[in-house]
Amino acid sequence: MSPRELRKQQVSGLVAAILPSLASRRVHSANLGFKTPDGTPSGPHVRYHRHERGVAMAFDPKREDYQRLALRFAHELDAGDPMIAARSFASFGRRFAQDRDSLPQSDSDRAFHLVTLATDLIDYQLPFASDEQATSIVSRGREFLEEAIALDPDCHDAVRMLFSPSEAAFDSRYLFLREHEDEVRAFCEAEAKSAANEAGSERAELATTLATRPYLRWLASMAELALICGRNLETVRLCEKLLSIDPHDTADARYTLALAFAKLEDDQGYDALMARYPQLSPSRPPDDGWALLARLALAHKRNDLDEARRILSRIVKIYPGCEYALVRQSELPDGAFARILVTPYSEDEMIVAISESTVLLQEGNDFEGRGVLGSWVSREATKLDPEAAEEAVRDMKAAREGGY
């Protein structure tokens, strides 16, 4: 049996064991706080482009799918007449949108497209589906990921997405990713080298970037899981490893790293990270929800409540109308492909940041059952906007009564 066949057989066994866990990702939109302008629940407002303030959106699967085929198409045209190639490439966008199957593509390209389809289902439809819709969405998501691995057993995004067990098994998932990290790194490094050689000098950077991204996502998932599992020093190590490979932080590892420093009560480490923001993210200062919530947590741990209130006021100024989310403190399922895409500086982004900051908000116990910091934030946000707080409490009660 060849190594590729052996890998396919191993993955098939893994799929059979872990597919049922996808169903555990579903939550009701009414339990999350995402709202449309008329007040009805909805999913995150996904934007597949650069934000109006110039902030690049990390790990956009649809854009990546487009780039992969554009590179393949350009490579196929290299051997032909330049004038004909130019005319052919002018039609690429239309063909991609309307007749994708007519474009040249490898099994790995087809597998990644299936990952893109599964991502849309699992990360952007399943969490907000009705009971009637959920079964169909889970089934279709499974089919896409199974087919992706059947086409390309080395489709590490699909393997990682399938191994998404229930909340009780976070540590098992982390250990699985750690066990296979070296294998994924070696594969992606070899793919990057091969892709750069094939692409030619003018396209080598993009080809290398695309080939490396599955490993970046693998590491990012490891870091996020390490944080959830309380492996805070390991989270710092993994995030620093990500930043050494990807100095412009495509994976937004700085968000996870800020939370880890807050967990460790490491003010010095946190301040050093904030000082690195101009290099890591030139288009965005350290005013994202993760950085601010981590700073607030550090101030609260020092019992500097005046500073914590100032930070909370800054959060509300940067994220107008987020008091509801600060009182509600909903937990979202982590994105299977990557951190879900939401518009920077939107209330949706704050909801995601709050969800990932649960490791800080739920530390300790208090009479409200939230955690010491979570209860303090809720009380202070209530003072800032009592009406939004009342709505949040009413919705939380309704969610509990509905069994969500």
ZIBEL-V314429 format. One record per residue. N is the residue number from 1. RES is the residue in one small letter. SS is DSSP state (@ for helix, = for strand, . for the rest). Layout:
N & RES & SS
N & RES & SS
//
This chain:
1 & m & .
2 & s & .
3 & p & @
4 & r & @
5 & e & @
6 & l & @
7 & r & @
8 & k & @
9 & q & @
10 & q & @
11 & v & @
12 & s & @
13 & g & @
14 & l & @
15 & v & @
16 & a & @
17 & a & @
18 & i & @
19 & l & @
20 & p & @
21 & s & @
22 & l & @
23 & a & @
24 & s & @
25 & r & @
26 & r & .
27 & v & .
28 & h & .
29 & s & @
30 & a & @
31 & n & @
32 & l & .
33 & g & .
34 & f & .
35 & k & =
36 & t & .
37 & p & .
38 & d & .
39 & g & .
40 & t & .
41 & p & =
42 & s & .
43 & g & .
44 & p & .
45 & h & .
46 & v & .
47 & r & .
48 & y & .
49 & h & .
50 & r & .
51 & h & .
52 & e & .
53 & r & .
54 & g & .
55 & v & .
56 & a & .
57 & m & .
58 & a & .
59 & f & .
60 & d & .
61 & p & @
62 & k & @
63 & r & @
64 & e & @
65 & d & @
66 & y & @
67 & q & @
68 & r & @
69 & l & @
70 & a & @
71 & l & @
72 & r & @
73 & f & @
74 & a & @
75 & h & @
76 & e & @
77 & l & @
78 & d & .
79 & a & .
80 & g & .
81 & d & .
82 & p & @
83 & m & @
84 & i & @
85 & a & @
86 & a & @
87 & r & @
88 & s & @
89 & f & @
90 & a & @
91 & s & .
92 & f & @
93 & g & @
94 & r & @
95 & r & @
96 & f & @
97 & a & @
98 & q & @
99 & d & .
100 & r & @
101 & d & @
102 & s & @
103 & l & .
104 & p & .
105 & q & .
106 & s & .
107 & d & @
108 & s & @
109 & d & @
110 & r & @
111 & a & @
112 & f & @
113 & h & @
114 & l & @
115 & v & @
116 & t & @
117 & l & @
118 & a & @
119 & t & @
120 & d & @
121 & l & @
122 & i & @
123 & d & @
124 & y & @
125 & q & .
126 & l & @
127 & p & @
128 & f & @
129 & a & .
130 & s & .
131 & d & @
132 & e & @
133 & q & @
134 & a & @
135 & t & @
136 & s & @
137 & i & @
138 & v & @
139 & s & @
140 & r & @
141 & g & @
142 & r & @
143 & e & @
144 & f & @
145 & l & @
146 & e & @
147 & e & @
148 & a & @
149 & i & @
150 & a & @
151 & l & @
152 & d & .
153 & p & .
154 & d & .
155 & c & .
156 & h & @
157 & d & @
158 & a & @
159 & v & @
160 & r & @
161 & m & @
162 & l & @
163 & f & .
164 & s & .
165 & p & .
166 & s & .
167 & e & @
168 & a & @
169 & a & @
170 & f & @
171 & d & @
172 & s & @
173 & r & @
174 & y & @
175 & l & @
176 & f & @
177 & l & @
178 & r & @
179 & e & @
180 & h & @
181 & e & @
182 & d & @
183 & e & @
184 & v & @
185 & r & @
186 & a & @
187 & f & @
188 & c & @
189 & e & @
190 & a & @
191 & e & @
192 & a & @
193 & k & @
194 & s & @
195 & a & @
196 & a & @
197 & n & @
198 & e & @
199 & a & @
200 & g & .
201 & s & .
202 & e & .
203 & r & .
204 & a & @
205 & e & @
206 & l & @
207 & a & @
208 & t & @
209 & t & @
210 & l & @
211 & a & @
212 & t & @
213 & r & @
214 & p & @
215 & y & @
216 & l & @
217 & r & @
218 & w & @
219 & l & @
220 & a & @
221 & s & @
222 & m & @
223 & a & @
224 & e & @
225 & l & @
226 & a & @
227 & l & @
228 & i & @
229 & c & .
230 & g & .
231 & r & .
232 & n & @
233 & l & @
234 & e & @
235 & t & @
236 & v & @
237 & r & @
238 & l & @
239 & c & @
240 & e & @
241 & k & @
242 & l & @
243 & l & @
244 & s & @
245 & i & @
246 & d & .
247 & p & .
248 & h & .
249 & d & .
250 & t & .
251 & a & .
252 & d & .
253 & a & @
254 & r & @
255 & y & @
256 & t & @
257 & l & @
258 & a & @
259 & l & @
260 & a & @
261 & f & @
262 & a & @
263 & k & @
264 & l & .
265 & e & .
266 & d & .
267 & d & @
268 & q & @
269 & g & @
270 & y & @
271 & d & @
272 & a & @
273 & l & @
274 & m & @
275 & a & @
276 & r & @
277 & y & @
278 & p & @
279 & q & @
280 & l & @
281 & s & .
282 & p & .
283 & s & .
284 & r & .
285 & p & .
286 & p & .
287 & d & .
288 & d & .
289 & g & @
290 & w & @
291 & a & @
292 & l & @
293 & l & @
294 & a & @
295 & r & @
296 & l & @
297 & a & @
298 & l & @
299 & a & @
300 & h & @
301 & k & @
302 & r & .
303 & n & .
304 & d & .
305 & l & @
306 & d & @
307 & e & @
308 & a & @
309 & r & @
310 & r & @
311 & i & @
312 & l & @
313 & s & @
314 & r & @
315 & i & @
316 & v & @
317 & k & @
318 & i & @
319 & y & .
320 & p & .
321 & g & .
322 & c & .
323 & e & @
324 & y & @
325 & a & @
326 & l & @
327 & v & @
328 & r & @
329 & q & .
330 & s & .
331 & e & .
332 & l & .
333 & p & .
334 & d & .
335 & g & .
336 & a & .
337 & f & .
338 & a & .
339 & r & .
340 & i & .
341 & l & .
342 & v & .
343 & t & .
344 & p & .
345 & y & .
346 & s & .
347 & e & @
348 & d & @
349 & e & @
350 & m & @
351 & i & @
352 & v & @
353 & a & @
354 & i & @
355 & s & @
356 & e & @
357 & s & .
358 & t & @
359 & v & @
360 & l & @
361 & l & @
362 & q & .
363 & e & .
364 & g & .
365 & n & .
366 & d & .
367 & f & .
368 & e & .
369 & g & .
370 & r & .
371 & g & .
372 & v & @
373 & l & @
374 & g & @
375 & s & @
376 & w & @
377 & v & @
378 & s & @
379 & r & @
380 & e & @
381 & a & @
382 & t & @
383 & k & @
384 & l & @
385 & d & .
386 & p & @
387 & e & @
388 & a & @
389 & a & @
390 & e & @
391 & e & @
392 & a & @
393 & v & @
394 & r & @
395 & d & @
396 & m & @
397 & k & @
398 & a & @
399 & a & @
400 & r & @
401 & e & @
402 & g & .
403 & g & .
404 & y & .
//
